[in-house]
Amino acid sequence: MSTSYNQMFLSIGIYESSVFPVTFEQSDSFSKTQIPLSSNVSSSGVRVLTSFDGLVCLSFGGTHKLILWNPLTRVTKFISSTQSRGRFKQKSDAVGLYVSPSNEYMLLHAKRRNGMMTLYKYSSRLDSWRKMGFIDERKYHNYKMSWSNGTFFQGVVYFTIKVHAIGEGNYLYGFHVDSDQFKSKPFPATSHDDGEGSLVLVRKALLMFVAHGFPFWSLDLWRMDGDNWTKIWVRQSIVPQSLFSHTITYIVSTDRFLVVSKSGCVNELDITKNGEECYYPVFLGSRLQGAVYTETLMSGDF
């Protein structure tokens, strides 16, 4: 399907987009490579949504249009249609990239309008959208529910759902790509209902960081084992509250993770260290958008 290369950090600013190798040595800030999005695309107003293999999914702030982009090959694909398919609204929608059983790159788009969520699936091979069935329970359509973007693992695209209501807890749903169906999954059991989960892939395992326990926050790391979760790491009263709305991304090893804020600030989380020493910045300054991807030569359908 693809040939993998280096893991890279993508930075999209107002005037340029750049990539850095993910080694986080002091020399990294001098080894960036500037890359254009496309000959007719400005980086201004672009939002990084998700990535998978070498593909990065972006949206435009003004038009909400979606594009797929391979930073290594510079190939850009505009996927929004004239029927308003593929238009992303922040805080309302969610997307997820995956590979189908027939080895085709696909994009899920859960689209919420007027309190109702509708699911669409984009085929990179056919360059077309198809409407899919969604979860019947209306509570998952409510604007109090914040859906994460999807994480693809062993044939399932997982979404965490944060409920902005006291005592409502959190949910985990998986879209099974072989049957095109959503199924409820267990959420790691914590002693508080105010937790927020962040999924991350570590080699052949699906992990979830769960922050919980306001005002004395704790951060737990769980591993999915079949239909259950196993707690493998915990730290108490160490993580800034602002981390919980950020994206945690595995990158360097099984013990070191990236935390990329919505404003593009990058910190590293090292679970081999104790206390506040386990969380520290790796890039000075801030960038408007950031994402991690693996350089990959994509298949011919892209």
Solvent accessible surface area in square Angstrom, and as a share of the most:
residue,aa,sasa,rsa
1,M,96,0.43
2,S,47,0.30
3,T,78,0.45
4,S,79,0.51
5,Y,107,0.41
6,N,100,0.51
7,Q,66,0.29
8,M,18,0.08
9,F,0,0.00
10,L,0,0.00
11,S,8,0.05
12,I,1,0.01
13,G,17,0.16
14,I,92,0.47
15,Y,202,0.77
16,E,64,0.29
17,S,6,0.04
18,S,4,0.03
19,V,10,0.06
20,F,4,0.02
21,P,40,0.25
22,V,17,0.10
23,T,70,0.41
24,F,29,0.12
25,E,111,0.50
26,Q,176,0.78
27,S,69,0.45
28,D,6,0.03
29,S,58,0.37
30,F,179,0.75
31,S,54,0.35
32,K,86,0.36
33,T,69,0.40
34,Q,107,0.48
35,I,6,0.03
36,P,91,0.57
37,L,8,0.04
38,S,29,0.19
39,S,125,0.81
40,N,117,0.60
41,V,21,0.12
42,S,71,0.46
43,S,15,0.10
44,S,65,0.42
45,G,47,0.45
46,V,7,0.04
47,R,75,0.27
48,V,20,0.11
49,L,19,0.09
50,T,20,0.11
51,S,39,0.25
52,F,40,0.17
53,D,47,0.24
54,G,0,0.00
55,L,0,0.00
56,V,0,0.00
57,C,0,0.00
58,L,0,0.00
59,S,6,0.04
60,F,33,0.14
61,G,49,0.47
62,G,72,0.69
63,T,69,0.40
64,H,61,0.27
65,K,76,0.32
66,L,0,0.00
67,I,0,0.00
68,L,2,0.01
69,W,0,0.00
70,N,0,0.00
71,P,2,0.01
72,L,54,0.27
73,T,52,0.30
74,R,104,0.38
75,V,62,0.35
76,T,32,0.19
77,K,38,0.16
78,F,100,0.42
79,I,5,0.03
80,S,29,0.19
81,S,30,0.20
82,T,130,0.75
83,Q,119,0.53
84,S,52,0.34
85,R,71,0.26
86,G,0,0.00
87,R,70,0.25
88,F,9,0.04
89,K,83,0.35
90,Q,82,0.36
91,K,176,0.74
92,S,16,0.10
93,D,8,0.04
94,A,0,0.00
95,V,0,0.00
96,G,0,0.00
97,L,5,0.03
98,Y,3,0.01
99,V,25,0.14
100,S,15,0.10
101,P,98,0.62
102,S,70,0.45
103,N,86,0.44
104,E,18,0.08
105,Y,2,0.01
106,M,15,0.07
107,L,0,0.00
108,L,1,0.00
109,H,0,0.00
110,A,2,0.01
111,K,24,0.10
112,R,3,0.01
113,R,61,0.22
114,N,152,0.78
115,G,19,0.18
116,M,82,0.37
117,M,4,0.02
118,T,31,0.18
119,L,1,0.00
120,Y,20,0.08
121,K,20,0.08
122,Y,1,0.00
123,S,10,0.06
124,S,2,0.01
125,R,121,0.44
126,L,135,0.67
127,D,84,0.44
128,S,49,0.32
129,W,36,0.13
130,R,134,0.49
131,K,131,0.55
132,M,20,0.09
133,G,59,0.57
134,F,33,0.14
135,I,17,0.09
136,D,134,0.69
137,E,92,0.41
138,R,146,0.53
139,K,91,0.39
140,Y,9,0.04
141,H,8,0.04
142,N,69,0.36
143,Y,118,0.45
144,K,116,0.49
145,M,10,0.04
146,S,41,0.26
147,W,21,0.07
148,S,40,0.26
149,N,47,0.24
150,G,10,0.09
151,T,25,0.15
152,F,33,0.14
153,F,24,0.10
154,Q,145,0.64
155,G,27,0.26
156,V,13,0.07
157,V,0,0.00
158,Y,13,0.05
159,F,2,0.01
160,T,11,0.07
161,I,1,0.01
162,K,40,0.17
163,V,9,0.05
164,H,109,0.49
165,A,38,0.29
166,I,181,0.92
167,G,52,0.50
168,E,89,0.40
169,G,16,0.16
170,N,26,0.13
171,Y,52,0.20
172,L,1,0.00
173,Y,14,0.05
174,G,0,0.00
175,F,0,0.00
176,H,33,0.15
177,V,15,0.09
178,D,114,0.59
179,S,53,0.34
180,D,40,0.21
181,Q,102,0.46
182,F,31,0.13
183,K,96,0.40
184,S,77,0.49
185,K,38,0.16
186,P,62,0.39
187,F,43,0.18
188,P,6,0.04
189,A,85,0.66
190,T,43,0.25
191,S,97,0.63
192,H,84,0.37
193,D,89,0.46
194,D,51,0.26
195,G,2,0.02
196,E,58,0.26
197,G,12,0.11
198,S,22,0.14
199,L,23,0.11
200,V,6,0.04
201,L,58,0.29
202,V,11,0.06
203,R,177,0.64
204,K,183,0.78
205,A,25,0.20
206,L,0,0.00
207,L,10,0.05
208,M,0,0.00
209,F,2,0.01
210,V,1,0.00
211,A,4,0.03
212,H,15,0.07
213,G,6,0.05
214,F,126,0.53
215,P,81,0.51
216,F,161,0.67
217,W,35,0.12
218,S,14,0.09
219,L,1,0.01
220,D,3,0.01
221,L,1,0.00
222,W,22,0.08
223,R,86,0.31
224,M,26,0.12
225,D,57,0.30
226,G,64,0.62
227,D,105,0.54
228,N,104,0.53
229,W,30,0.10
230,T,56,0.32
231,K,98,0.42
232,I,73,0.37
233,W,24,0.08
234,V,62,0.36
235,R,56,0.20
236,Q,131,0.58
237,S,74,0.47
238,I,19,0.09
239,V,10,0.06
240,P,60,0.38
241,Q,110,0.49
242,S,70,0.45
243,L,4,0.02
244,F,23,0.10
245,S,59,0.38
246,H,40,0.18
247,T,83,0.48
248,I,6,0.03
249,T,35,0.20
250,Y,32,0.12
251,I,7,0.04
252,V,47,0.27
253,S,33,0.22
254,T,58,0.34
255,D,55,0.29
256,R,74,0.27
257,F,0,0.00
258,L,0,0.00
259,V,0,0.00
260,V,10,0.06
261,S,12,0.08
262,K,128,0.54
263,S,60,0.39
264,G,0,0.00
265,C,43,0.26
266,V,1,0.01
267,N,24,0.12
268,E,3,0.01
269,L,0,0.00
270,D,11,0.06
271,I,23,0.12
272,T,86,0.50
273,K,83,0.35
274,N,107,0.55
275,G,28,0.27
276,E,132,0.59
277,E,128,0.58
278,C,0,0.00
279,Y,36,0.14
280,Y,61,0.23
281,P,89,0.56
282,V,35,0.20
283,F,16,0.07
284,L,166,0.83
285,G,61,0.58
286,S,74,0.48
287,R,49,0.18
288,L,90,0.45
289,Q,23,0.10
290,G,15,0.14
291,A,11,0.09
292,V,15,0.09
293,Y,7,0.03
294,T,32,0.19
295,E,26,0.12
296,T,1,0.00
297,L,82,0.41
298,M,30,0.14
299,S,29,0.19
300,G,84,0.81
301,D,32,0.16
302,F,34,0.14
